[in-house]
Structures are given as structure tokens and as C-alpha cells.
């Protein structure tokens, strides 16, 4: 299990390169035992979720980023399936609204943060503001930022400030009890092609496909460069990125569940200990109930 953590955690971002990560890696795990292992991982995580809720000191924010068809939705559905929905919330971020553009780029994401004791899952996140906007800098113009009136105004200084804003944002959250796990589901271009064709061939999956997906696919190299830079600039000891291979969905789910479980275990969560007076009241309540 620890091998998964060390294998995919970006601990030395200065040396990070996406080319070093195999999209079909399965870390010697076997598909035949994947389902049984995933059930155990989810059961353990469910127990830890209860402790997280009871302790009410931390929250957990899980971020999923990936190219289209990498399997974010199915990964979320499978790895979160055993959790108590009352202590879990999922947000899927689409294109910013007119109201969103009236605020800074972090505003709508701050509003969606999980409360203490809860787990929040962000399907896409504030990182879209250094990913899709990096590939399509014209989108930045919609933000009406002072000094930015044309694409040529968006230079290296702008992007460095935005990476710094993200680091500061996440450091602030961590200092106040929000533990952040950031997953990049690393799918190959060939596997994406295969999944796109499956969506086109299956009428029940047609809704998942858009002609715009093909246009973005033509910019694959630009997106890989944007992801690599974003991960390199924002993976820290407190708020690390994990680059999880996504060509084999069964292993992707095992890796994600393992990392989530270990992150919760590392918090050393404990149920609150009641003061002496409250324990005495419990004993009195027990006596009353037993006499009924």
C-alpha cells in the first residue's frame, strides 16, 4: 500500500516530468483481486470518515483533474460508494457563470469547500484557471482583470502570480484544518481515443461525447505541458499532487482509495472523549432506560 503513495506522490516537484509516469502502470496489482481489495479499502475509509465527522477538527478536500474520458466520474462513483452521503459532498465545476466572472477566480471554489468533519470532492477545480486558460488564454479576458486587455498582456509574470495565489490559497486552507489531496488521472492519448470511440458507438454513452472534445484533443501537447507546469508549481509537502495512471480503471480506483485511506489514517483521528460530568449523565440515562 505504501508503495502506491511513494510511487505516485509528487514529492520533488522540481524534478517532475509527466513522461516519467506510465499511464498503464498497475504497480504489480492484479485485476482478478481488484474488486475484493477495493471493497476492503472502501470499508476502512468509511470507518475513518465516521471518525473524521465525530472529531470535527479537519475536513478533507479531494480534487480530481484529468483530460476528457480519463474516468473521473467513474472513479468518484466507485471510490466514494461506501461513504455516508451525509458527510460527503461532490461539486462538478463547469464553465464560469456571469456571476463567477464578477469575482476573483478562486471565489466559486471557496464557496464549495467542505465544512469541518466532512469530505468534499471537486470534479475539476480552481486548477482549470491554470489549465484550460493556459491553453486558451483568451478566456482570461472575460475576468476583466486590471492591466489585462488583450492576450499579449498575459505573460510569465501573470501565470507565476496565479500559481502563487493557488499555493497561498491551499496553504491557508491547510493551516485551518482542510487536508487537500490532488489527483491527476493520467490517461494516454491512445486510451482516450478508444474511449471516445466507445462513447460514439454506444447510444447510451452518446451524451458523454461532444464534438468539442475532438477540438481539444488536437491540443493534447499543450494540455500536457500545462498540467506538467501546474503540478510542478503547486505540489507541496502539505498539499501534494498524485499522478495516478488511468489507462486501467480498476487500478486507478485502487490507487485513489489507497491514498485517501492513508491520508485519513495519518490524521490519527480519535472519537471525542466526554468530560466526567457527561459520562455521569450517560450512566444515569442508562439506569433510567434499564428500569423501564
C-alpha positions as CSV (number, residue, x, y, z in Angstrom):
1,X,0.0,0.0,0.0
2,X,2.8,2.4,0.9
3,X,4.3,1.7,-2.5
4,X,1.3,3.4,-4.1
5,X,1.8,6.5,-2.0
6,X,5.5,6.9,-2.9
7,X,5.1,5.7,-6.5
8,X,2.6,8.4,-7.4
9,X,3.1,11.3,-5.0
10,X,5.0,14.2,-6.4
11,X,7.4,14.8,-3.6
12,X,10.1,16.5,-5.6
13,X,8.2,18.8,-8.0
14,X,11.4,20.5,-9.2
15,X,12.3,17.2,-11.0
16,X,8.8,16.3,-12.1
17,X,8.1,15.3,-15.7
18,X,4.9,13.6,-16.9
19,X,7.0,11.5,-19.3
20,X,8.3,9.5,-16.3
21,X,4.8,8.3,-15.4
22,X,3.4,5.3,-17.2
23,X,-0.4,5.7,-17.9
24,X,-0.8,1.9,-17.9
25,X,1.1,1.2,-14.6
26,X,-0.6,-1.1,-12.2
27,X,2.2,-1.4,-9.5
28,X,2.1,-5.3,-9.8
29,X,-1.6,-5.4,-8.6
30,X,-3.8,-8.0,-10.3
31,X,-7.2,-7.2,-11.9
32,X,-8.5,-10.6,-10.6
33,X,-8.3,-9.4,-7.0
34,X,-9.1,-5.7,-7.6
35,X,-12.8,-5.9,-6.6
36,X,-12.2,-7.6,-3.3
37,X,-9.4,-5.2,-2.4
38,X,-11.5,-2.2,-3.3
39,X,-14.3,-3.4,-1.0
40,X,-11.9,-3.6,1.9
41,X,-10.4,-0.2,1.1
42,X,-13.8,1.5,1.0
43,X,-14.9,-0.2,4.2
44,X,-11.8,1.1,6.0
45,X,-12.3,4.6,4.6
46,X,-16.0,4.6,5.7
47,X,-14.8,3.9,9.3
48,X,-12.3,6.7,9.1
49,X,-15.0,9.0,7.7
50,X,-17.1,8.5,10.8
51,X,-14.1,9.4,13.0
52,X,-13.4,12.5,10.8
53,X,-17.0,13.6,11.3
54,X,-17.0,12.8,15.1
55,X,-13.7,14.6,15.7
56,X,-15.0,17.7,13.8
57,X,-11.5,19.2,13.6
58,X,-10.4,18.5,10.0
59,X,-12.1,18.4,6.6
60,X,-10.9,16.6,3.5
61,X,-10.9,18.1,0.1
62,X,-10.2,15.7,-2.8
63,X,-9.5,17.3,-6.2
64,X,-9.9,15.4,-9.5
65,X,-8.3,16.8,-12.7
66,X,-7.9,15.0,-16.0
67,X,-8.3,15.0,-19.7
68,X,-11.7,14.1,-21.1
69,X,-12.5,10.3,-20.8
70,X,-9.9,9.7,-18.2
71,X,-12.5,8.3,-15.8
72,X,-13.1,11.0,-13.2
73,X,-16.8,10.4,-12.8
74,X,-16.5,6.6,-12.5
75,X,-13.5,6.9,-10.1
76,X,-15.5,9.2,-7.9
77,X,-18.6,6.9,-8.0
78,X,-16.6,3.7,-7.2
79,X,-14.2,5.1,-4.5
80,X,-16.9,7.1,-2.7
81,X,-19.6,4.4,-2.9
82,X,-19.3,3.2,0.6
83,X,-19.2,6.6,2.3
84,X,-22.0,8.2,4.3
85,X,-23.6,10.7,1.9
86,X,-24.4,13.0,4.9
87,X,-20.7,13.6,5.4
88,X,-19.7,13.9,1.8
89,X,-20.4,16.5,-1.0
90,X,-19.5,16.5,-4.7
91,X,-19.2,19.6,-6.9
92,X,-18.7,19.4,-10.6
93,X,-17.4,22.7,-11.9
94,X,-18.5,23.7,-15.4
95,X,-17.7,26.9,-17.3
96,X,-17.8,30.0,-15.1
97,X,-21.1,31.9,-15.0
98,X,-21.5,35.7,-15.4
99,X,-21.7,36.0,-11.6
100,X,-18.4,34.0,-11.3
101,X,-16.7,36.4,-13.6
102,X,-17.7,39.3,-11.3
103,X,-15.3,37.8,-8.6
104,X,-11.8,36.6,-8.5
105,X,-11.1,33.1,-9.9
106,X,-11.0,31.4,-6.5
107,X,-14.4,32.7,-5.3
108,X,-16.7,30.0,-6.6
109,X,-14.3,27.3,-5.3
110,X,-14.0,28.8,-1.9
111,X,-17.8,28.7,-1.6
112,X,-17.8,24.9,-2.3
113,X,-15.3,23.9,0.4
114,X,-16.3,21.2,2.8
115,X,-17.1,22.0,6.4
116,X,-15.1,20.5,9.3
117,X,-15.8,16.8,9.6
118,X,-16.9,16.4,6.0
119,X,-15.3,15.2,2.8
120,X,-15.6,17.4,-0.3
121,X,-14.9,16.1,-3.8
122,X,-14.2,18.7,-6.6
123,X,-14.6,17.3,-10.1
124,X,-12.4,19.8,-11.8
125,X,-11.4,22.7,-9.6
126,X,-9.6,26.0,-9.3
127,X,-6.8,24.4,-11.4
128,X,-8.9,24.9,-14.5
129,X,-7.7,28.5,-14.2
130,X,-4.1,27.4,-15.0
131,X,-5.0,24.6,-17.3
132,X,-7.7,25.3,-19.9
133,X,-7.0,29.1,-19.6
134,X,-3.3,28.3,-20.2
135,X,-4.2,26.6,-23.4
136,X,-6.9,29.2,-24.2
137,X,-5.6,32.4,-22.7
138,X,-8.4,34.4,-24.4
139,X,-10.7,33.1,-21.7
140,X,-8.7,35.2,-19.2
141,X,-10.0,38.3,-20.9
142,X,-13.5,37.5,-19.5
143,X,-12.2,38.1,-16.0
144,X,-11.8,41.8,-16.6
145,X,-8.5,41.9,-14.6
146,X,-6.9,45.4,-14.4
147,X,-4.0,45.7,-16.8
148,X,-5.2,42.7,-18.9
149,X,-7.0,43.9,-22.0
150,X,-5.5,41.6,-24.6
151,X,-3.9,38.1,-24.8
152,X,-0.4,39.7,-25.2
153,X,-0.8,41.2,-21.7
154,X,-0.9,37.6,-20.3
155,X,2.8,36.8,-19.7
156,X,5.0,34.8,-17.5
157,X,4.5,37.2,-14.6
158,X,0.8,36.7,-14.7
159,X,1.0,32.9,-14.6
160,X,3.5,32.9,-11.8
161,X,1.2,35.2,-9.7
162,X,-1.7,32.8,-10.4
163,X,0.4,29.7,-9.3
164,X,1.4,31.7,-6.2
165,X,-2.3,32.6,-5.5
166,X,-3.2,28.9,-5.6
167,X,-0.3,27.9,-3.3
168,X,-1.3,30.6,-0.8
169,X,-5.0,29.6,-1.0
170,X,-4.2,25.9,-0.3
171,X,-1.7,26.8,2.4
172,X,-4.4,28.9,4.1
173,X,-6.9,26.0,3.9
174,X,-4.3,23.5,5.3
175,X,-3.4,25.8,8.2
176,X,-7.1,25.9,9.1
177,X,-7.7,22.2,9.1
178,X,-8.6,21.3,5.5
179,X,-6.5,18.4,4.2
180,X,-6.1,18.5,0.4
181,X,-5.5,15.6,-1.9
182,X,-5.0,16.4,-5.6
183,X,-5.3,13.7,-8.2
184,X,-4.3,14.0,-11.8
185,X,-5.7,10.9,-13.7
186,X,-3.1,10.3,-16.3
187,X,-4.6,8.8,-19.4
188,X,-2.8,8.1,-22.6
189,X,-3.9,9.7,-25.9
190,X,-4.5,6.2,-27.4
191,X,-6.7,5.2,-24.5
192,X,-8.7,8.4,-24.8
193,X,-9.2,7.7,-28.5
194,X,-10.5,4.2,-27.6
195,X,-13.0,5.6,-25.0
196,X,-14.2,8.3,-27.4
197,X,-15.0,5.6,-30.0
198,X,-16.8,3.6,-27.4
199,X,-18.9,6.6,-26.5
200,X,-19.8,7.2,-30.1
201,X,-20.6,3.5,-30.7
202,X,-22.9,3.2,-27.7
203,X,-26.2,5.1,-27.9
204,X,-26.4,5.1,-24.0
205,X,-23.0,6.9,-23.9
206,X,-23.5,9.3,-26.8
207,X,-24.4,12.1,-24.3
208,X,-20.9,11.9,-22.8
209,X,-19.4,12.9,-26.1
210,X,-19.1,16.3,-27.6
211,X,-17.6,17.4,-30.9
212,X,-15.7,20.0,-28.9
213,X,-13.8,17.0,-27.3
214,X,-12.1,16.4,-30.7
215,X,-11.0,20.0,-31.0
216,X,-9.4,19.9,-27.5
217,X,-7.8,16.6,-28.3
218,X,-5.9,18.3,-31.1
219,X,-4.2,20.4,-28.4
220,X,-3.1,17.4,-26.4
221,X,0.5,18.5,-26.2
222,X,-0.4,22.0,-25.0
223,X,-2.6,20.4,-22.2
224,X,0.2,18.0,-21.1
225,X,2.6,21.0,-20.9
226,X,0.0,22.9,-18.8
227,X,-0.6,20.0,-16.5
228,X,3.1,19.4,-16.0
229,X,3.8,23.0,-15.2
230,X,0.8,23.3,-12.8
231,X,1.8,20.2,-10.9
232,X,5.4,21.3,-10.7
233,X,4.5,24.8,-9.4
234,X,1.8,23.7,-6.9
235,X,2.7,20.3,-5.4
236,X,3.9,20.9,-1.9
237,X,4.5,18.8,1.2
238,X,1.2,19.8,2.8
239,X,-0.8,19.9,-0.4
240,X,0.7,17.2,-2.7
241,X,-0.3,16.1,-6.2
242,X,-0.7,12.4,-7.1
243,X,-0.3,11.4,-10.7
244,X,-2.4,8.3,-11.0
245,X,-2.3,6.1,-14.1
246,X,-5.7,6.0,-15.7
247,X,-5.5,3.5,-18.6
248,X,-6.7,0.7,-16.3
249,X,-9.7,1.9,-14.5
250,X,-9.7,-1.0,-12.0
251,X,-6.2,0.1,-10.8
252,X,-7.0,3.8,-10.8
253,X,-9.7,3.1,-8.2
254,X,-7.4,1.1,-6.0
255,X,-4.7,3.7,-6.1
256,X,-7.2,6.5,-5.3
257,X,-8.8,4.6,-2.5
258,X,-5.4,3.6,-1.0
259,X,-4.2,7.3,-1.0
260,X,-7.5,8.6,0.6
261,X,-7.4,5.9,3.3
262,X,-3.8,6.5,4.2
263,X,-4.3,10.3,4.3
264,X,-7.1,9.8,6.8
265,X,-5.1,7.3,8.8
266,X,-2.2,9.8,9.0
267,X,-4.5,12.3,10.8
268,X,-4.7,9.8,13.8
269,X,-8.3,10.6,14.3
270,X,-10.0,9.8,17.6
271,X,-13.5,9.9,18.8
272,X,-14.1,12.8,21.2
273,X,-13.7,12.0,24.9
274,X,-16.6,13.2,27.0
275,X,-16.0,15.1,30.2
276,X,-16.6,13.4,33.5
277,X,-20.0,15.1,34.0
278,X,-21.3,14.0,30.6
279,X,-20.2,10.4,31.3
280,X,-22.1,10.5,34.6
281,X,-25.2,11.8,32.8
282,X,-24.8,8.9,30.3
283,X,-24.7,6.4,33.2
284,X,-27.8,8.0,34.7
285,X,-29.6,7.8,31.4
286,X,-28.6,4.1,31.1
287,X,-30.1,3.3,34.5
288,X,-33.3,5.1,33.7
289,X,-33.7,3.2,30.4
290,X,-32.9,-0.2,32.0
291,X,-35.6,0.4,34.6
292,X,-38.4,0.9,32.0
